[in-house]
């Protein structure tokens, strides 16, 4: 193969020869190049004539012009070392021109070394620290300049995975340049050096990075004013990097102050500081993160009125994201309006504004987080719009599993009474598309989980059947080599258990226990993905409570005891929480035991003790727990039932007034007591109490 470093030699050597001899000439030329390099490296110290030095300089230029491998860069380093060694041995005092030539050779080698990093040869290329140490060893016979140090810090900034370390390295180099430039004027920091350090700070995540970046910006401006060197003046990119450094802090006021300064400087005649879309987008990203809709829309309007370069697709995406993060009821509607505006701008010929995949994802995200009752239908319309754009030739708009899952998620959490059926219809559509050969719409485990979650919110045997069918589909899909990543897990089984917990089918408890037992057996057999967790236990306990009766209560107590023992042994996944004990309270209330209200109240007191004395925040009694105990008393035939129920209600109110928001009585709490009093016929006292 023809070595790129030897191409000029090969072309010269070939002349008018037959092209069939190219391969032999290339091999011969590479061999000659290596021999020439090795001859120079083997020369003893002191025996390095001027023609040898000229050849070494020529070879360095050839090796670094087309660096195809770190080996060539290594040879170039060795030749440069040989030149420096010769000057050191003979104590040669170079003139200014010779020094400049040697610095230029050094920079050629560093450029080639940097390209090795960019070609992902980082494992074989020397580290920035190693290269800096080599450069230091050349002094005083070869001196670096600002380009030398800037390229070294650039590699560190772009390739060091520890961005904080890279920023410290860059700052140290800049400080060296400040100090060493007092004697070596070639090391006076320029705008590129400052920009590199500011960029390193912006990506570092260091707590004081924004302040340091802004201080460097002011230093650039001050030095430019003092020296009259316009090349030191900050540019729009410099300001943008400073803004980027401030983004993680969320300090919008400071960022807006910097933006105002940019606008003022531009209006004062600094044409190279004209805020662009990146300047504004840095601030918009903070508004989006904070869900500050009004500020985001106000800034977007200013950008639209300014000029086309001030705004981009990302700008609109960020304002849509602000709506999505706001949690407002109309978030989905507002995001969709911005989305439709982007489509109108694209259709009207805008070259900068066109919805991208992220735009579609953000709109769907806004629908997920909104409480719009029509969010499901609107998200499905957005999906159809995306499909249309793809069919019209926009390959970037091809809907995939993630997009379909987002639409499913919107329906799953919506208030649409037909949400489960709509989710099932979309899943069926995905399966049909996948079977037709479009693997980008392959239903994944998350797809099935969303649909099962939608069905688990429904009552009735049909919802249970749908969840059971999906478990079977997942297990069948495992046999397909392209769907081997599908496998039922704890969440999948929990959705089925949730359906059983809500079912009035007399056999629901038996089926729930059967599924739970299967999970335990699979886990014991080594399938850790189906390990029963606290929710698994709670769903079975809830199914038992729904059936009621003494037998169900004993089983529920046994399950809670198992959870407590496993948690005590260190298994935090099954640690009982307030919902666990509330499910047990419900089982007690519906058990039919004469002592049911006393048992319920005793468990409520135990929850309180665990919360206060053992500092277990997971079991803090809430409104639901208190209300179940009230209901247990109301259901009983105890002579003091009404007084006990009312005293618990009063206790709840007292706790709430003392600041315990979790104990605030709701209409069900009051309703239970009122309903009990309403059954006391001809009881004037009861009527007055009610």
N, C-alpha and C positions, 0 to 999 in steps of 0.2 A: 504493500500500500504506500501511496505517496505521502510522506510526512509534510505537513503544512509548513514547518520551519524550513524545509528544503525546497519548496516550490520555486522560489526565485532562482536558486542554483540549477534546478532541473530545467527550467525554461531556458536559462542561458546556455546550459550544456547541450540541450537538445538541438538548438538551431534548426537546421532543415533536415534533421535525421528522420528516419521512418518512425511513425508513432508507435509501432509495435515494440520498439526498444525502450519505451518509457519506463516500464516496471524495473528493468535491469538497471537503468540509469538512476532511478529513484533510490534503489537499494544501495547502489554504489555511492551516491551523493550523501545519503544518511551516514554511511560508514565513514566517508571522508570528513563530514562535519564532526562526528564523534572523535575521530582520530585527532583532528586539529585541536578540539577542546582539550582532550586528554594530554596532548603534547605540551600545551601551555601550562596545564596544571602540574605537570611533572617537572617543569623547569626548576632548578635549585634557586634559592633566594639570591638575589643580586644579579642573576643571569636572566634578565628580562628586558631585551632590547626594545628600542622604540617601535620597530616593525612588529614585535611580539605584542606590545601593548595595543597597537592599532588593530591587530587581528583580534585580540581579546575584546576590544570595544565593539568591533564589527560583529563578532559572534554573539555578544550580549544582545545587541540590537536584533540579530536574526532569531535568537532563541526566544526573546520576549515579544517579538512581533506577532507570532502565531503560537501562543502557548497551548499545545495539544495535551500536555500532561504535566503533573507536578515534577516529573523527572527533568523536563527541559528547564523549568524554573530553578530546580536544584542546581543544574549545570551553570545557569546564569549567575546564581548566588556565588558559586565556587569561583567563577571567573572574576567576579567583582571582588571577592575576598583576596584573590591572587594579586589584583591591581593594588589594593590597599596595602597588602603585605609588602609588595615591592617598594611602595613609597615609604613605608615605615622602616624597612631594612636600610634603605639608602638615605633616610632622613631628608627626603625631597620636599622642598618648600614650594608648593604649587602657587601659580599666580591666579588671579581672579578668574580668568577664562578657563583655566584647567580645573579649578574648583567647581565652576558651573557645569563643566562637561561631566565630571564625576558625579555631581548631584543629579544630573540628568540621567546618567546610567543607573543610579540607585533608584530613581523614580520609575524608570522603565521596568526594572525587576519587580518593584512593588506593585506596579500596575498588573504585571503578569501574575504575581502571587494573588492579588485580589480577584483576578478572573478565575483562578483555580477555586477559590472559595465560592464564587458565583456559579461555578459548574458542579457544585456539590462534591468537591474533592477535599472537604474539610478534614477528613480523616488522615489524608496524606500531606496536606499543606501545613506549614508552621502556623502557630497561633499568633495573634497580634502581639502578645507579650514577648514571645520569642523573637519576632521580627524587630520589635522595638529594642530589645537587648542587643541584637546584631547591629542595628544602626548605631547604638551607643558605642559599641566596640570599635567603630570606624573612626571615631574622633581621635585626634584633630585632623586626620588626613582626608576624611570625607565628611562633609557636614550636610545635614538634612535641611530642607526648606519647609515652608508652610504646607506645600503639597504633600510632602513625605508624611508628615504627622497626620494630616487630614485624611489621607487614604488609609492609614493604619487605624485611626479611630473609626472611620466609616465601616471597615470590616468588623470591628468589635461591636459596633452599634447594630449592624444588620444581622450578624450571625450568632452573637452570644445569646443563649436562651435565657440567661439571667440578666434581664434588662437593667436592674439596679446596679449590678457590677459594671455593665457596659457604660452606664452613665457616669459612674465614679471614674472609670478608666479615661473616658473622654474629657471629663473635667480636669483630671490630673495632667493630661497631655496639653490642654489649653493653658493651664498654669505654667507648664514648662516652656511653652511658646512665649508667654508673656515675659518670663525671666530671661530665657536664652536669647530673645530677640534684642536685648540690650547690646549684645556683642555680635550676634549673627542676625543681620537685618532681614535675611531671607526668611526668618521665622516669625515675622510680624503677622499676627493672626489676621486673616481676611474674612470676608462675609461668609464664604463657604465653611470655614473652620467654625465660626460662631453658629451657623445654621446647623451644622452636624451635632454640636454639643447640645443645642436647644432641642433638637429632635430627639436626642438620646434621653434628655430629661423628660420630654413629653411622654415617652414610652416607658419610663423607668418605674412608675408607681411610687416613687419616693415621696414622702410626706411634704418635703420642702421643695419639690421639683418646680411647681408653678412660680414660686417667688424667685428661685434661682434663674429660671428661664427668662422671666421678665427683667431681672437685673442684668442679664447678658444683653438683652434687647436694648436697654438704656445705655449700656457700655458701648455697644456698637454705634449708636447714635452720637454719643458724646465724642468718641474717638474720630468719627467722621467729621464732626464739626471742628474739632481741634486741629486735625491734620489736613482738612480740605479734600480728603480722599473719598470721592463719591462711591467708590467700589465697596466701602465699608457700610454704606447706608442700608438699613434694614429694608427688606422687600415685603411684598404681600405674603410670600411664603413664610418669611421669618415670623411675622405677626400671627399667621395661621398656626404655626407650631407652638407659639406661646399660648394661644387660645386652646389648642389641643391639650396642653399641659394642665390647664385649669379645668377641663371637662370633668375629670374624676371627682373633683371637689364639689361640683354642683354650685359653685359660687357664681351665679348668673350675673349678679351686679358687677362683679369685677370684670367678667368677660364682656359685658355690655359697655363698660368704661373703656376697655381696650378697643372695642369695635368703634366707638365714638371717636377715639383718637385717630384710628385709621381713616375714618370718613373726613375728619377735620384736616388731616395731613394731605389727603387727596385733593380736597377742595382748595388747599393752600398752594397747590402746584406740584406735589410729590406724585407724579404719574405712576411710579412703580409701586405705590401703596394704594391700589384700588381694590377694596374688599370684593372678593369673589364668592361663589357659592359655598366654598369650603369655609370661609370666614363666618358666614351666617349659619351654616349647617352645624358648626361646633356649638353654637348657642342653642339652635333648635334641638339638638340631641339632648341637651339638659332639660329643656321644656318637656320633651317627649318622655324622658325618664321620670320627671316629676308629675307628669299628667297635667301640666299647666296649659290647658287648652287656650285660654284667652291670650296669654303671652305668645304662644306659638302662632296663633292665627294673626295676631297683630304684627309680628315680625314677618310672617309670610306675605302679608299684604304690602308691607314696606318693600320687600324684595321684588314683588311683582311690579310695583310702580317704578322701581329704580331702572334696571336694565336686564336684558336676557341673561347676561353672564352671572348675575347674582343668584340665579335660581336653577335648580336641577331636579331630576326625578327624586333624588334622595331627600330634597327639601320637603316635597309633598309627602313622601313616605313618613318623614319624622313628625309632621303635623298629624297625620293619620294615627301614628303611634301614640301621640299625646292624647288623642281621643280614646284610643284603646286602653291606655293606662289610667284614664280618669275615672273609669267605673260609672260614668254618667249613664242614665237610662237611654239617652239618645246617642251614645257613643258610636254605635253601629251605623246609624242613619247619617251622622256627620261625616264619618270616615268614608262612607259610600259616596256622599256628595263630592268630596274631594277627589275620590277615585274616578268618578264620572267626569269631573272637570279635566283630569289628566288625559282621559280618552278623547275628550273634545279638543284639547290642545294638540294632541297627536294628530287627530284627523284634520285639524286646520293647518297642518304643515310644520308644527314646531319640531325642530331637530334635537332639542335638548330635553323635552318632556314627553315621556311615554311610559305607561305603566310597565313594571317589570314583575318578575315572579314574587319579589319581596312585597310589592304593592298589593298583590292579591292576598298574600299571606297575612298582611297587616289588617286588611279589611275584614277577613274572616276572624282574625283574633279579636277585633273590635266587637264583632257580633257575638263571639263567645263570652266576652266580659260584660256585654250590655244585658239589660233586662227587657229588651224589646220582644214582645210576644210574637212578632212576625219575623224574628231574626233568622229562623230556619229557612223560610221560603226565600228571604233576601239573599242568604248565603248560597243557596242552591242556584239562584239567578246569576250570582257572580261566577259560580263554577261553570254555568252554561256559557257565559260571556268569554271565559278563558278558553273553553273548548272551541268556540267559534273563531277566536283569534288564531288558535293553533291550526284549525282546518283551513284558514285563509292564508296560511304559509308562515306564520310566526312560530318557528320551532322552539323558541324560548318559552312559549306559553303552553307547552305540553303539560296537561294536568298529571300529577303523579299521586302516589299513595298518600303523601303528606297533605296535599291539598284536599283530597277526598276525606281524609281523616278529620281535617279541620271542619269541613261541612258537617260531618257526622257528629262532631263534638258540639257544634252549635245546636243541632236538633236534640241531642241527648240531654242537654241541660235547659232546654227551652220549656215554655209553658204550653206548648202545643199538645193538645190531647192525643194527637196521632203521631207523636214524636217517635215512638218505638217502631210503628209501621213504616214511617218515612226512612228511618235509619236502616231498617231491614231492606227496603227497596233500593237504597243507595249501595248497600253491601252486595245485593244481588247483581246490580249493575257493574260493580267493580269485578265481581267474579266472572261475569260474562266477558268483560273487556280483557281480563287477564287470560282467560281460556282462548280468546281469539288471537293471542300472541303478543299482546302489549304487556310486557313484564313490569313496566314502570308503574302499573296500577295494581300490583299484586297485594291483596289484603294481607296485612301482617297481624301480629298478636294484638297490637294496640287497636287495630280496626275492630277485631272481634270483641275486645274488652269494652269499647265504646258502645257497640250495639247491644251487648249483653247488659251493660249498665242501664241503657234506656229501657230494656225489657224488665230489668229487676225492679224498676219503679212502679211497674204495673201489677195489679192484683189479678188472680185468676190462673187457672191451669194452663191456658194457652201461653202465657208469658214464661212459665216454667218449661213448657215443651220447647219453646224457641231457644232458650238458653241451653237446654240439654242437647238440642240438635246442633247448636254451634260448637259445643264441646266435641261432639262426634265429628263435625266437619274439620275441626282443628286436628284431631287425632288422625283422620283420614288424610289430611293434607301433608302430614309428616311423611307419608309413604312416597310423596312426590319429591324427587331429588332436588327440585327447584324451590321447594317449600319446607325443607328440612329444619329451618330455623323456627317453625311454628311448633309450639308445644303448650298444652294447658299448664297454667301456673296457679299459684295461690289466689291471685285476683280473679282469674277466670272461674274457679270453683266457688269463690265467695259470692260472685254474682248469682250463681244458681242457688246457693244457700240463702241469699237475700230474698229471692223469689219465694222460696219455701217459707221463710219467716213471715211473709205477707199473705201467704195463701190460706184460704179457709178450707181447703181440701183436707178431709180427715186423715189422709195418708201423707200429708206434707211433712209431719214430724219424722215419720219412718224414713221417708226419702232423704230428708236433711241429715238424719243420723247415718244413713247409708253412704251419702256423699262424703260426710266428715270422716267416717271410718276408712273410706277409700283413700282420702288424702293422707291419713295417718299411715296406712299401709305402704303407699307409694314413697312417703318420706322415709320410713324405716328401711325400705328397700334401696335407698340411696338417692332418690330424686328430691334434692333440696329445694327445687323450684316450686314444689307443692306443699311445703311445710305449713301446717295450719298456724295461723297467727291469731291475735286477740279478736280480730273481726270474725274469723271463722267460728270461734267459740261463741261469740255474741249472737251471731245469726242462728245458731242451733238453740241457744238459750231462749232467744226471742220466739222461735217456732214452738218450743215447749211452753212458754208463757202464753202464747196465743191459744194453744189447745187447752191449757188450764188443767186443774185437778191435782191431787196429792202426788200421784206418780210422776207427773211432769216436774213438779217442784223438787222432788228428791233427785231427779236426774240433773236438773239445773244447778242444784247445790253441789252435786258431785263434780260437774264441769268447772264451776267457779273454784272449788277446792283444788282441782287439778291445776288450774291456771296459777293459783297462789303458790302451790308447791313448786311448779316449774319456774316461776319468777324468782322464788326464794333461792332456787338452785342456780340462778344466773341467766335464765332465758328471758331477756327483756321483751322479746317479740310477743309474748303471751301475758305480759303483766296486766292484770285487771285495771280498768279505768272506770270513770263515772258511768259510762254507757253500759259496761259489764254489770255493775251493781244495780243500775236502773232496770236492766233486763231481768235480773234476779228479783228485784222488788216487784216487778210486774207479775212474775211467776208466783210470788208469795201472795200478792193481792188477789190473783185469780185461782188460787189453789183450793178454796172452799174450806180451809182449816178454820176452826173457831178462833185459834190464836193468830190468824194471819195478820191482823193489824198490829198486834204486839211484836210479832217477828219482823214486820216491815219497819216499824219504828226503831227496833233494836238495831237493824242493819243500817238505818239512816244515821243513828247515833255513832255506830262503828265507823261509817264513812267520815263523819265529822272528826272523830278522834284520829283516824289515820291521816287526815288532812292537816290537823293542827299539831298533834303531838309527834307524828312521824314525818311531818313535812312532805307528805305525798300529795303533790298538787294535782295528780291525775284523777284522784277520787273525791275532789271537792264537791259536796252536794249542790245541785243546782235546782232550778225551778221544776224541771222534769221529775227529779227524785222526790222533792217535797210533795208534789202533786200526786204522785203514785201512792204515797203513804196516806195522804188525805183520802184518796179514792178507796184505799184498803179499809179505812175506818168507816167510810160511808157505806161500803158494801156489807159490813158486818152488822150483826144484831146485838152488839154490845150496848148496854144501857147508857154508857157514857160516850158513845160513838160520835155524836154530833159535837159535844163539847171538845173531844180530843181533836176532831177534824178542824174545828174553828180555832183552837189554840195553836195548831200547827200553822194555819193560815196567818194568824196574828204574828207568830214568830217569824214567818217569812217576811212580813211587812216590816217588822222591827229590824231584821238583818239588812234589808234593802235600804232602809232609812239611815243605817249606820255606815253605808257605803258598799255593801256586798251586792253588786249588780247582778251576780249569778242567781241570787235568791229572790229576784223580783217576782211577785205573784202575777200570773197572767189570767186571761178570761176563763181558762179551764180550771185554774185553782179556785177562783171565786165560784165558778159554775158548779163545781162538785158540791161545795157547801150549800149553795143556794138550792140545788136540786134536792139535797137531803132535807132541808127545812121545809121545802114545798110538799114533802110527803107527810108532814106532821099535821094532819087534819084537825081542825078545831083547836089548835094550839096557838093561843094569842101571843105567848112569849116567843114561840118559834117564828111567828110572822114578824114580830118586832125585831128579832135578831136578824132575820133575813133582810 
